[in-house]
Amino acid sequence: MQNITRIYALSKRNVILRYKNSLVGFFWGFIKPLIYLLIFIVIFSKGFPDLDNYVLFATSGLILWFFFSNVTGQSVGNIVGSSGLIKSLNIPSIFFPLSEMLSELFNLLLTLVVFVIIMGWFNLEYSFRLLLIIPCVLLFSLFAFGFSLLLSSLNVFFRDVGIIWNTVQPAVFYLTPIAYPEKAIPEEYKFVIKLNPVYYFIKLGRNIFNDPVVPSWHLWSQCIIIAVIMYLIGQFVFNRLKNQFISAI
């Protein structure tokens, strides 16, 4: 019970600090994808006439991407940045990346509510199928948490990890079919896109919002396997290194 209270307190602290003295609060979680969406509409929308609803297509991918980007970007340096709390209060170090993921998950859920309401104006089909976004987000959260554990633990010993990830993130973004449909990729290069694990979660979420049918079990199983493997890798590396964190930071 004490651990749950600590995790809740850290997550609440993250949300409060992020929006302290902010005029629009959590709506920044929707404003950022909206800015990108406007850019995409100007640059890309006319380039894909086969897409029936480019606004819905692009927004559904952007919201999920920024969740992943925020979780990993905030988590990569949070153990180093929280060294004082770890040393003085003896808080388990895993609570810090976990609290970052939970606070961003809270932001994502609020953003999804706004998204579903607004996208009704852009012909989003309201049905019980939309509830499938919940297990999709949970799987993506597990993947993001595992990746954050890997990044944050390695960054304690190699501070270049944070710099490298912030440098690589834009490349991962453009290697994920968010602004453009998958069919726009030349056949000989599609394997590169499929090597990107984020691609599968974006595709799953987009299928839930854009397609009239339930996503295939094959796609669900791919996301489950990727999420579990990433979490196990992250947890393994974190557990191997966590006893050395205090001396390293």
C-alpha positions as CSV (number, residue, x, y, z in Angstrom):
1,M,0.0,0.0,0.0
2,Q,2.9,2.4,0.8
3,N,4.4,1.7,-2.6
4,I,1.2,2.5,-4.4
5,T,0.9,5.7,-2.4
6,R,4.5,6.7,-3.4
7,I,3.9,5.9,-7.1
8,Y,0.7,7.9,-7.0
9,A,2.4,10.8,-5.3
10,L,5.3,10.8,-7.9
11,S,2.8,10.6,-10.8
12,K,0.8,13.4,-9.4
13,R,3.9,15.5,-8.9
14,N,4.9,14.9,-12.6
15,V,1.5,16.1,-13.8
16,I,1.5,19.2,-11.5
17,L,5.1,20.2,-12.4
18,R,4.5,19.8,-16.1
19,Y,1.5,22.1,-16.2
20,K,2.4,24.5,-13.3
21,N,1.5,28.1,-14.3
22,S,0.2,26.8,-17.7
23,L,-2.9,28.5,-19.1
24,V,-4.3,25.5,-20.9
25,G,-3.0,22.7,-18.8
26,F,-3.4,19.2,-20.2
27,F,-4.8,20.6,-23.5
28,W,-1.1,21.0,-24.5
29,G,-1.2,17.2,-25.0
30,F,-3.7,17.8,-27.8
31,I,-2.3,21.1,-29.0
32,K,1.1,19.6,-29.9
33,P,-0.4,16.9,-32.2
34,L,-2.7,19.6,-33.6
35,I,0.3,21.7,-34.7
36,Y,1.9,18.8,-36.4
37,L,-1.5,17.9,-38.0
38,L,-1.8,21.4,-39.5
39,I,1.7,21.0,-41.0
40,F,0.8,17.6,-42.4
41,I,-2.4,18.8,-43.9
42,V,-0.5,21.6,-45.7
43,I,2.3,19.4,-46.9
44,F,1.0,15.9,-47.3
45,S,-2.8,15.8,-47.5
46,K,-3.0,16.4,-51.3
47,G,-0.3,13.8,-51.9
48,F,-2.5,10.9,-50.8
49,P,-5.8,11.3,-52.5
50,D,-6.7,7.7,-51.9
51,L,-7.1,8.4,-48.1
52,D,-10.7,9.1,-47.4
53,N,-10.1,10.9,-44.2
54,Y,-6.5,12.3,-43.8
55,V,-7.3,14.3,-40.7
56,L,-8.5,11.2,-38.8
57,F,-5.7,9.1,-40.2
58,A,-2.9,11.5,-39.2
59,T,-4.3,12.5,-35.8
60,S,-4.8,8.9,-34.6
61,G,-1.1,8.2,-35.3
62,L,0.2,11.5,-33.8
63,I,-1.6,11.1,-30.5
64,L,-0.1,7.6,-29.9
65,W,3.3,8.7,-31.1
66,F,3.5,11.7,-28.8
67,F,2.6,9.4,-25.9
68,F,5.5,7.2,-26.6
69,S,7.8,10.1,-27.3
70,N,6.9,11.9,-24.0
71,V,7.2,8.7,-21.9
72,T,10.7,7.8,-23.2
73,G,11.9,11.4,-23.5
74,Q,10.9,12.2,-19.9
75,S,12.1,8.8,-18.5
76,V,15.5,8.5,-20.0
77,G,17.1,11.0,-17.6
78,N,14.7,10.8,-14.6
79,I,16.8,8.5,-12.5
80,V,19.8,10.7,-12.8
81,G,17.6,13.8,-12.3
82,S,16.0,12.3,-9.2
83,S,19.3,11.2,-7.6
84,G,18.6,13.4,-4.5
85,L,15.3,11.7,-3.8
86,I,16.7,8.2,-4.4
87,K,19.6,8.8,-2.0
88,S,17.7,10.7,0.7
89,L,14.3,9.0,0.8
90,N,15.3,5.5,-0.2
91,I,12.6,5.4,-2.9
92,P,12.9,2.4,-5.2
93,S,14.4,3.7,-8.4
94,I,11.9,1.9,-10.6
95,F,9.2,4.2,-9.3
96,F,10.6,7.1,-11.3
97,P,10.2,5.7,-14.8
98,L,7.0,4.0,-13.7
99,S,5.5,7.3,-12.5
100,E,6.5,9.1,-15.7
101,M,4.7,6.4,-17.7
102,L,1.6,6.6,-15.5
103,S,1.4,10.4,-15.7
104,E,1.8,10.3,-19.5
105,L,-0.9,7.6,-19.6
106,F,-3.2,9.9,-17.7
107,N,-2.5,12.7,-20.2
108,L,-3.1,10.3,-23.1
109,L,-6.5,9.2,-21.8
110,L,-7.6,12.8,-21.4
111,T,-6.3,13.6,-24.9
112,L,-8.2,10.6,-26.3
113,V,-11.5,11.8,-24.8
114,V,-10.9,15.2,-26.6
115,F,-9.9,13.4,-29.8
116,V,-13.0,11.2,-29.9
117,I,-15.3,14.1,-29.4
118,I,-13.6,16.4,-32.0
119,M,-13.1,13.6,-34.6
120,G,-16.8,13.1,-34.6
121,W,-16.8,16.2,-36.8
122,F,-14.5,14.4,-39.2
123,N,-16.7,11.3,-39.6
124,L,-15.2,9.1,-36.9
125,E,-17.6,6.2,-36.6
126,Y,-18.8,5.8,-33.1
127,S,-19.1,2.1,-32.1
128,F,-18.1,-0.3,-29.4
129,R,-15.1,-1.1,-31.5
130,L,-13.5,2.1,-30.2
131,L,-13.2,0.5,-26.8
132,L,-10.4,-1.7,-28.2
133,I,-8.2,1.4,-27.9
134,I,-8.0,0.6,-24.2
135,P,-6.1,-2.8,-24.6
136,C,-4.1,-1.2,-27.4
137,V,-3.0,1.7,-25.1
138,L,-2.2,-0.8,-22.3
139,L,0.1,-2.8,-24.6
140,F,1.8,0.3,-25.9
141,S,2.3,1.5,-22.3
142,L,3.9,-1.8,-21.4
143,F,6.2,-1.5,-24.4
144,A,7.0,2.1,-23.6
145,F,7.7,1.3,-19.9
146,G,10.1,-1.5,-20.8
147,F,11.9,0.7,-23.3
148,S,12.1,3.5,-20.6
149,L,13.6,1.0,-18.1
150,L,16.2,0.1,-20.6
151,L,17.0,3.8,-21.5
152,S,16.9,5.2,-18.0
153,S,19.1,2.5,-16.5
154,L,21.8,2.7,-19.2
155,N,21.7,6.5,-19.0
156,V,22.9,6.3,-15.4
157,F,26.3,4.9,-16.6
158,F,26.4,6.3,-20.2
159,R,25.0,9.8,-20.3
160,D,25.3,9.7,-24.1
161,V,22.2,7.4,-24.1
162,G,19.8,10.3,-23.5
163,I,21.5,12.5,-26.1
164,I,21.5,9.6,-28.6
165,W,17.8,8.9,-28.0
166,N,16.8,12.5,-28.4
167,T,18.8,12.6,-31.6
168,V,17.3,9.4,-33.0
169,Q,13.7,10.1,-32.1
170,P,12.9,12.3,-35.1
171,A,14.2,9.5,-37.4
172,V,12.0,6.9,-35.7
173,F,9.1,9.3,-36.1
174,Y,9.6,9.5,-39.9
175,L,10.2,5.8,-40.1
176,T,6.8,5.2,-38.6
177,P,3.9,5.7,-41.1
178,I,2.1,8.6,-39.3
179,A,2.1,11.4,-41.8
180,Y,1.9,9.0,-44.8
181,P,0.2,5.7,-45.5
182,E,2.1,2.4,-45.5
183,K,1.4,1.8,-49.2
184,A,3.3,5.0,-50.1
185,I,6.5,3.2,-49.1
186,P,8.3,1.4,-52.0
187,E,8.0,-2.3,-51.7
188,E,11.8,-2.9,-51.4
189,Y,11.9,-0.6,-48.3
190,K,8.9,-1.8,-46.4
191,F,11.0,-4.2,-44.4
192,V,12.8,-1.2,-42.8
193,I,9.5,0.1,-41.6
194,K,8.5,-3.3,-40.2
195,L,11.8,-3.4,-38.2
196,N,10.4,-0.5,-36.2
197,P,8.4,-1.9,-33.2
198,V,6.5,1.4,-32.8
199,Y,5.0,0.8,-36.2
200,Y,2.8,-2.1,-35.0
201,F,1.2,-0.2,-32.1
202,I,0.5,2.9,-34.4
203,K,-1.0,0.5,-36.9
204,L,-3.2,-1.2,-34.3
205,G,-4.5,2.1,-32.9
206,R,-5.1,3.5,-36.4
207,N,-7.0,0.4,-37.4
208,I,-9.3,0.8,-34.4
209,F,-10.1,4.4,-35.3
210,N,-10.1,4.2,-39.1
211,D,-11.3,0.8,-40.2
212,P,-14.8,-0.5,-39.9
213,V,-13.6,-4.0,-38.8
214,V,-11.9,-5.3,-35.7
215,P,-8.0,-5.4,-36.2
216,S,-6.8,-8.9,-37.0
217,W,-5.6,-11.3,-34.3
218,H,-2.3,-11.5,-36.1
219,L,-1.7,-7.8,-35.5
220,W,-2.8,-8.1,-31.9
221,S,-0.5,-11.0,-31.3
222,Q,2.4,-9.1,-32.9
223,C,1.8,-6.2,-30.5
224,I,1.5,-8.5,-27.5
225,I,4.8,-10.3,-28.3
226,I,6.7,-7.0,-28.9
227,A,5.3,-5.4,-25.7
228,V,6.1,-8.4,-23.5
229,I,9.6,-8.9,-25.0
230,M,10.5,-5.2,-24.6
231,Y,9.3,-5.2,-21.0
232,L,11.3,-8.3,-20.1
233,I,14.4,-6.9,-21.7
234,G,14.0,-3.6,-19.9
235,Q,13.2,-5.2,-16.6
236,F,16.2,-7.5,-16.9
237,V,18.7,-4.8,-17.7
238,F,17.2,-2.5,-15.0
239,N,17.4,-5.2,-12.3
240,R,21.0,-6.1,-13.2
241,L,22.1,-2.4,-12.9
242,K,19.9,-0.9,-10.2
243,N,22.2,-1.9,-7.2
244,Q,24.9,0.3,-8.8
245,F,22.7,3.4,-9.4
246,I,23.5,5.2,-6.1
247,S,27.3,4.9,-6.6
248,A,27.0,6.0,-10.3
249,I,24.8,9.0,-9.8
